[in-house]
Amino acid sequence: MAKYRHAKGLSPLQILLIVGITVVVLGLIAGTVFAVSHFNSDKEEPTTPTTVTKKPISTIDQTPTEPATEDENEKYTALAKEYMSTMTQDEKIHQMLMVTPEALTGVDVATLAGDATKEAIENYPIGGIYYSASNFEDEQQTNDLIKNSQSYAKTPMFIAVSDEGGDNSPLASRFNATTTDNIYNKSGDAVVENYASSLALNLTKFGVNFNLAPCANIDGEYIFSTSEKSASELAVSALKGFSSKGVIPAVKHFPVQNDSSKTLDELREAELTTFASAIDSGADVIKMSSAKVSAIEDTPSYLSQRTVTELLVKEMRFDGLVVSADMSDSEAQAVVSAIKAGNNLILCPADIEATVEAIKIGIAGNEISQQQIESSVTKILALKLKYGILDSATPKPETNTETTGTTAQ
């Protein structure tokens, strides 16, 4: 008969083994719960950010720099306003005038800049001088004329010409600085940009910093093309070529070069597209035309507020410098009308003293606001700062400049 053995209790070794396993399992469970709880706590409970105190950077012997995010135009505008705060009312008004050397000195043809020029610039602190071919005889004379004139100015001046190269090159072509006829309507935009760049380099050698070019019209003299598309592309290329070498280009003649009976919509579809392209490409200066557009106003464009302010500034969103048409044949009172219309820089007024007096009367009679004057001067100074003509927000001290060369003028 088989015998069965009764089950015995757990041995001490087995008990220890079971307890040990239980402890390990419980430990693993507890660790897992803690880890999950801690992870969720980190996700759900935001912590207060720690404030880090940075060590100040020493600015001793360092030139302060503008923040990288600051718009350049705002920087130049701020510096211009700082500079303007040191100017008298007379100096502000004179800054708005770009005159011929003949109007400045009273001679028939100015080819020298001596004591008479020095005294005139001290009495009439003009914004710029506009030279023509008759002022240039040879390289040395031209260098002396421009260098001396610029040295007499308390506030450095625009030194301007109308030089598009080829047939219309009153300065560069006289000294074999250009080697080809007007190629603007014969070549592609890359060639035009290089040509304008080369021309600008030649101008800067003589101290010229302002060029009344390129022409953005599709009808008239020295145009790129009768096609608005080609004219737009080539005008922008020339604009870039001039400005890349430090010569300020003034895109002309807004809105048309010759009198026009086109409707405003027709102008928007054609002539105005070339100026729109120039503005989009960063044009700093636009020169007004003396032509009449009957659909806008039966008055010369530069005297028309509807053309200058309403069309160019507001509709086309141009916020740069507006230069009037040549005013050498205009009465001084017309300058007041030009400023009221929205021009910032008056080109070639016939009589400096009479012009300044007319502007003062216009301000006193509330025809022109002080804000208009200061807005124009700010744009003029900001442009001089941008192109390095004016290199500081502090005017240079008065000096007794010694004249060089012939002192007849």
Stockholm file with secondary structure:
# STOCKHOLM 1.0

chainA/1-409         MAKYRHAKGLSPLQILLIVGITVVVLGLIAGTVFAVSHFNSDKEEPTTPTTVTKKPISTIDQTPTEPATEDENEKYTALAKEYMSTMTQDEKIHQMLMVTPEALTGVDVATLAGDATKEAIENYPIGGIYYSASNFEDEQQTNDLIKNSQSYAKTPMFIAVSDEGGDNSPLASRFNATTTDNIYNKSGDAVVENYASSLALNLTKFGVNFNLAPCANIDGEYIFSTSEKSASELAVSALKGFSSKGVIPAVKHFPVQNDSSKTLDELREAELTTFASAIDSGADVIKMSSAKVSAIEDTPSYLSQRTVTELLVKEMRFDGLVVSADMSDSEAQAVVSAIKAGNNLILCPADIEATVEAIKIGIAGNEISQQQIESSVTKILALKLKYGILDSATPKPETNTETTGTTAQ
#=GR chainA/1-409 SS CCCCCCCCCCCHHHHHHHHHHHHHHHHHHHHHHHHHHHHHHHHHSCCCCCCCCCCCCCCTTCCCCCCTTSCHHHHHHHHHHHHHTTCCHHHHHHHTEEECHHHHHCCSSCCCCSHHHHHHHHHSCCSEEECCGGGCCSHHHHHHHHHHHHHTCSSCCEEEECCCBTTBCTTGGGGTCCCSSCCTTTSCHHHHHHHHHHHHHHHHHTTCCEECCCBCCSSSTTCSCSSHHHHHHHHHHHHHHHHHTTCEEEEEEESCSSCBCCCHHHHHHTHHHHHHHHHHTTCCEEEECCCEETTTEEEEGGGCHIIIIIIIIIISCCCSEEECCCCTTSCHHHHHHHHHHTCSBEECCSCHHHHHHHHHHHHHTTSSCHHHHHHHHHHHHHHHHHTTSSCCSSCCCCCCCCCCSCCCC
#=GC SS_cons         CCCCCCCCCCCHHHHHHHHHHHHHHHHHHHHHHHHHHHHHHHHHSCCCCCCCCCCCCCCTTCCCCCCTTSCHHHHHHHHHHHHHTTCCHHHHHHHTEEECHHHHHCCSSCCCCSHHHHHHHHHSCCSEEECCGGGCCSHHHHHHHHHHHHHTCSSCCEEEECCCBTTBCTTGGGGTCCCSSCCTTTSCHHHHHHHHHHHHHHHHHTTCCEECCCBCCSSSTTCSCSSHHHHHHHHHHHHHHHHHTTCEEEEEEESCSSCBCCCHHHHHHTHHHHHHHHHHTTCCEEEECCCEETTTEEEEGGGCHIIIIIIIIIISCCCSEEECCCCTTSCHHHHHHHHHHTCSBEECCSCHHHHHHHHHHHHHTTSSCHHHHHHHHHHHHHHHHHTTSSCCSSCCCCCCCCCCSCCCC
//
